[in-house]
Amino acid sequence: MVILAGCMIFSGCTEEQQKQQSSRPAAPPLSVNVVTVKSENVPIWLEYTGKTEASQRVEVRARAAGKLEEVLFQEGAHVEKGQKLFVIEKNSYEAAVAKARAKIESDEASLKLAKADVERYRPLVAEGLAPRVTLEQNEARVGELQAAIKAGRAALDEALLNLSYTDVVSPIAGKISRKNVDVGNIVGFSDKTLLTTIIGDDPMHAYFNPNEEQYQLVEQYKSKEILDARVTVPNNYAKLMDRGYFKGVVDFNDNQVDPMTGTITMRATVANPESKLLEGTFVYVNLFVTDKAAFMMLDPGVIQEDQRGSFVYVVDETDSAKRVDVSRGFETRQYAVIVRGLAGGERVIVNSLAKIRPGTRVQANDVTATEGVMAVMKKNELIPVKE
């Protein structure tokens, strides 16, 4: 009897709990953002990691020997082509120039006298009043002095050239490094002393390495003969600094595959007028291929993975979350190509993914216009301008 009474009491409690639960209001649907997927002509960019390299690099060396007397630039500053950078002592070179000029003046005076002798002896020889040998000797003297003057002028040019080397000027416009030698040091005797280096960073080069298969695909499907490129720096401090992207073109690809890596070296050249892009920087190089082919794409961040593979959540006809397994192909940081699983028109959930389970009731807010693949491409300025 006691057991029976206990069971009746328990049964009554269970029925009462069920009534209470059934009387509770249903949980509101979870508000989620969705994008509607479709096959469309999305611009195809191939993204690679690369490293920047200056378009020009010059080692400034001492071509004159002597004591370094002046340094006329600020280290790390921009210098113009022809700007004076260093001064090396000039005394011995100025003396060599003066000596060469004096030698020319002496030879020119002797030449004047020799020509006068020729003119004086010529009529005397014609009348038989002077030996011909004397005339010939004076004529030979004129020739010797004329040759000596030519040699003297060449020596003067060389002396002036050596003197000019004492003023070390910049051969290019660019950003200069630090000085390698301080004032007072002797330079240029044992070797052509490296004084500093200058790099031309506008334009800047960015080298990257697609594999051979990717290179062939680019050659097959490219929309333009000269490929557009976008170079961006990883933005770890987005709230403090935003350098945007650097626009350029691909102007070089190597003529062979590296047998060690199976890749081909290519180069993007970008404008860098404000020197914001430094040499040796790790960068992303986006290479535009085509916008003539249609693909179905999603933001890679909405594609999830588990032991069964890749999947997304879509909103079904009952406004509930539904798992859909997908296969993805080529992808970048901006998008992933969906090759199987979606037919087009599905509303794919893009946020609150940690809260979603199959069957979860949702209230969908379509954000395709702001968070769809084309919107992301536009935001990142990856929509090519039509010419």
Helices and strands as residue ranges (DSSP letters): H 2-23, E 30-36, E 39-40, E 44-61, E 66-71, E 78-79, E 84-88, H 91-126, H 132-164, E 167-169, E 174-176, E 186-187, E 194-208, H 212-221, E 228-232, E 245-253, E 266-270, E 282-290, E 295-298, G 300-302, E 304-306, E 309-315, E 321-325, E 327-331, E 336-340, E 347-349, G 353-355, E 362-366, H 368-371, H 373-379
